[in-house]
Amino acid sequence: MRSVIAAALLGAALVAASGLLAQERPSDSLERAFVSNGRIRMDLSAGEYRITGSRDNRIRLEWSVRDADQLSKVKARADVKGADATITTDGPSNHFKVNIQVPERTDLYVRLTAGDLRILQIEGNKDVEVHAGDVRIDVGRAEDYQRVDAGIWVGDLNAEPFQISKEGLFRSFDWKGNGAYRLHAHLKAGDLRLVTKSNDDR
């Protein structure tokens, strides 16, 4: 009886282990030193992106794919020249996930062909355009901004810090304040949300 129980437990452990292995995704990364208060331009291929601010004066990219044979097809670069940096990615058309960390005070220029984009905990100017997907930007406080313009061609536009909620076709808004930063966010098709830190469900 004990041998049967032991065999059953061993089998369950093997199944659990195989499940964990199946969840692991082939990944790679790169890292570059960078200054705070710099400017970063990102030209990103389709995928799922999470861009977050860090207290470290570094740029770090970590990407993963579903199948190991896809990893060698990923091209990712981070080129730094003083206070300016350029990040480019080119990966498989699906199941391509990228986490990007930058100094928490950074100006961003982001262009993404399609996919999910999250920008979190980054203070500075933001210029973001995406063709299709879901975009969520943590804007912090509305009073930090001097000018905000955001819009979509098709989908939902929600900007709670600026008391804006619209849906349908060709929706946009312009907002002016007394802050220091500029925000430009445009999406052709999908959902665009501008949120505060407290309301972001990260």
C-alpha positions as CSV (number, residue, x, y, z in Angstrom):
1,M,0.0,0.0,0.0
2,R,2.8,2.4,0.9
3,S,4.5,1.7,-2.4
4,V,1.3,2.6,-4.2
5,I,0.9,5.8,-2.3
6,A,4.6,6.7,-2.9
7,A,4.2,6.0,-6.6
8,A,1.1,8.2,-6.7
9,L,2.9,11.0,-4.9
10,L,5.8,10.7,-7.2
11,G,3.6,10.8,-10.2
12,A,1.8,13.9,-8.9
13,A,5.1,15.6,-8.3
14,L,6.3,14.9,-11.8
15,V,3.1,16.2,-13.3
16,A,3.5,19.4,-11.2
17,A,7.1,19.8,-12.2
18,S,6.3,19.3,-15.9
19,G,3.6,21.9,-15.6
20,L,6.1,24.4,-14.1
21,L,8.5,23.7,-16.9
22,A,5.8,24.2,-19.5
23,Q,5.1,27.6,-18.0
24,E,8.7,28.8,-18.3
25,R,9.3,30.9,-21.4
26,P,12.7,31.2,-23.2
27,S,14.0,34.6,-22.4
28,D,17.0,37.0,-22.8
29,S,17.9,40.5,-21.7
30,L,20.3,43.4,-22.1
31,E,21.3,46.3,-19.9
32,R,22.9,49.7,-20.4
33,A,23.9,52.5,-18.1
34,F,21.8,55.7,-18.6
35,V,21.2,59.0,-16.9
36,S,18.1,60.3,-15.1
37,N,16.3,63.2,-16.8
38,G,17.2,61.8,-20.2
39,R,15.2,61.1,-23.4
40,I,14.4,57.7,-24.8
41,R,13.0,56.9,-28.2
42,M,11.4,53.5,-28.6
43,D,10.5,51.9,-32.0
44,L,8.7,48.6,-31.0
45,S,7.4,45.7,-33.0
46,A,4.1,44.0,-32.2
47,G,4.0,42.5,-28.7
48,E,3.1,42.9,-25.1
49,Y,5.1,45.7,-23.5
50,R,5.5,46.9,-19.9
51,I,7.6,50.0,-19.5
52,T,8.3,50.9,-15.8
53,G,10.4,53.5,-14.0
54,S,13.2,52.5,-11.7
55,R,15.5,54.3,-9.2
56,D,18.5,52.9,-11.0
57,N,20.2,54.9,-13.7
58,R,20.0,52.1,-16.1
59,I,18.0,50.8,-19.1
60,R,17.1,47.1,-18.9
61,L,15.2,45.1,-21.4
62,E,14.0,41.5,-20.7
63,W,12.1,39.7,-23.4
64,S,10.5,36.2,-23.7
65,V,8.9,34.1,-26.4
66,R,6.8,31.0,-26.3
67,D,9.1,28.6,-28.2
68,A,12.8,28.3,-27.8
69,D,13.5,28.4,-31.5
70,Q,11.9,31.9,-31.7
71,L,14.4,33.4,-29.3
72,S,17.2,33.6,-31.8
73,K,14.9,35.6,-34.1
74,V,14.4,38.4,-31.6
75,K,16.4,41.6,-32.3
76,A,16.6,44.1,-29.5
77,R,18.9,47.1,-29.1
78,A,19.5,49.9,-26.7
79,D,21.9,52.6,-28.0
80,V,22.9,55.3,-25.6
81,K,24.5,58.7,-26.5
82,G,24.8,60.9,-23.5
83,A,21.3,61.8,-22.3
84,D,19.6,60.3,-25.4
85,A,18.8,56.7,-26.0
86,T,17.1,54.6,-28.7
87,I,15.5,51.3,-28.1
88,T,14.3,49.1,-30.9
89,T,12.8,45.6,-31.0
90,D,11.8,43.1,-33.6
91,G,10.3,39.9,-32.5
92,P,7.8,37.1,-33.5
93,S,4.3,38.2,-34.5
94,N,2.7,36.6,-31.4
95,H,3.6,35.6,-27.8
96,F,6.4,38.2,-27.7
97,K,6.6,39.8,-24.3
98,V,9.0,42.6,-23.3
99,N,9.7,44.3,-20.0
100,I,11.6,47.6,-20.2
101,Q,13.0,49.5,-17.1
102,V,14.2,53.1,-17.4
103,P,15.1,55.7,-14.8
104,E,11.9,57.0,-13.2
105,R,12.5,60.5,-14.5
106,T,12.6,60.1,-18.3
107,D,11.0,61.7,-21.3
108,L,9.5,59.0,-23.6
109,Y,8.8,58.8,-27.3
110,V,7.1,55.4,-28.0
111,R,5.9,54.0,-31.3
112,L,4.3,50.5,-31.2
113,T,2.9,48.7,-34.3
114,A,0.3,46.7,-32.3
115,G,-0.2,45.0,-29.0
116,D,-0.6,45.7,-25.3
117,L,1.3,48.6,-23.8
118,R,1.6,49.6,-20.1
119,I,3.6,52.6,-19.0
120,L,4.0,52.8,-15.2
121,Q,5.8,55.0,-12.6
122,I,7.6,57.3,-15.1
123,E,7.7,61.0,-14.6
124,G,8.3,63.2,-17.6
125,N,7.1,64.1,-21.1
126,K,5.3,61.2,-22.9
127,D,4.7,60.9,-26.7
128,V,3.0,57.6,-27.4
129,E,1.3,56.3,-30.6
130,V,0.0,52.8,-31.3
131,H,-1.7,51.4,-34.3
132,A,-3.9,48.8,-32.5
133,G,-4.2,47.3,-29.1
134,D,-4.7,48.2,-25.4
135,V,-2.8,51.1,-24.0
136,R,-2.6,52.1,-20.3
137,I,-0.5,55.0,-19.1
138,D,0.1,55.9,-15.5
139,V,0.1,59.7,-15.8
140,G,0.5,60.5,-12.1
141,R,-1.2,63.8,-11.2
142,A,-3.1,65.9,-13.7
143,E,-1.5,69.1,-12.2
144,D,1.9,67.9,-13.4
145,Y,1.0,68.6,-17.0
146,Q,1.0,71.7,-19.1
147,R,-0.6,70.2,-22.2
148,V,-2.4,66.9,-22.9
149,D,-3.8,65.6,-26.1
150,A,-5.2,62.1,-26.5
151,G,-7.4,60.4,-29.1
152,I,-8.5,57.2,-30.7
153,W,-10.0,56.4,-34.1
154,V,-12.1,53.4,-32.9
155,G,-12.6,52.2,-29.3
156,D,-12.7,53.6,-25.8
157,L,-10.9,56.6,-24.4
158,N,-10.8,57.0,-20.6
159,A,-8.8,59.6,-18.8
160,E,-10.0,59.7,-15.2
161,P,-7.3,62.2,-14.0
162,F,-8.7,64.7,-16.6
163,Q,-12.4,63.6,-16.1
164,I,-12.7,62.3,-19.6
165,S,-14.6,59.2,-20.8
166,K,-15.5,58.7,-24.5
167,E,-16.2,55.8,-26.8
168,G,-17.0,55.3,-30.5
169,L,-15.4,56.8,-33.5
170,F,-12.8,59.5,-33.7
171,R,-12.8,60.5,-30.0
172,S,-10.2,62.9,-28.6
173,F,-9.6,65.7,-26.1
174,D,-7.2,68.5,-25.4
175,W,-6.4,69.7,-21.9
176,K,-4.2,72.6,-20.6
177,G,-2.7,73.1,-17.2
178,N,0.1,74.7,-15.3
179,G,2.4,71.8,-14.9
180,A,5.8,71.1,-16.6
181,Y,5.1,68.1,-18.8
182,R,3.6,67.3,-22.1
183,L,1.5,64.2,-22.9
184,H,0.6,63.1,-26.4
185,A,-1.2,59.7,-26.6
186,H,-2.9,58.4,-29.8
187,L,-4.3,55.0,-30.7
188,K,-6.0,54.0,-33.9
189,A,-8.0,51.1,-32.7
190,G,-8.5,49.6,-29.2
191,D,-8.7,51.0,-25.6
192,L,-6.7,53.9,-24.4
193,R,-6.7,54.6,-20.6
194,L,-4.9,57.3,-18.7
195,V,-4.8,56.5,-15.0
196,T,-3.5,57.5,-11.7
197,K,-1.1,55.3,-9.8
198,S,-3.7,54.5,-7.2
199,N,-6.2,53.3,-9.8
200,D,-3.8,51.3,-11.9
201,D,-4.4,47.6,-11.5
202,R,-0.8,46.5,-12.1
